Amino acid sequence: MANLKIFIFSVFIFVAVKGLNNGLVRTPPMGWMSWTKFYCEIDCIKHPKACINEDLYASQADRMANDGYKDVGYEYIHIDGYCWMSMQRDQAGRLTPNATRFPHGIKWLANHVRSIFVEILIFLST
């Protein structure tokens, strides 16, 4: 009877560890969110080391790759809400980045992050 319990427990552990092969992720999405530390701090004169700008995101992506976070499953850099954009749209009606804090633009930042990391995400709500 004890052997049967051990066998059933072993099968249960194997199935639980392997997970379902149904196309869904087996771990939660893991990444770095600026909001958890910096909120929407956009005053780079008053807070030069703690404001939302392209250097913050680029350096955080570099650190996550160099410090091994990428190797253990972290795959996202998350830009929060309206903190990155200017208050004007371009002539086609598209959102534009703040030119002072993101002088190279979001496309440059996305290319930089993707070259060393996996994805960059921008959260917006209406």
Secondary structure, 3 states (H helix, E strand, C coil): CHHHHHHHHHHHHHHHHHCCCCCCCCCCCCEEECHHHHCCCCCCCCCCCCCCCHHHHHHHHHHHHHCCCHHHCCCEEEECHHHCEEEEECCCCCEEECCCCCCCHHHHHHHHHHHHCCEEEECCCC
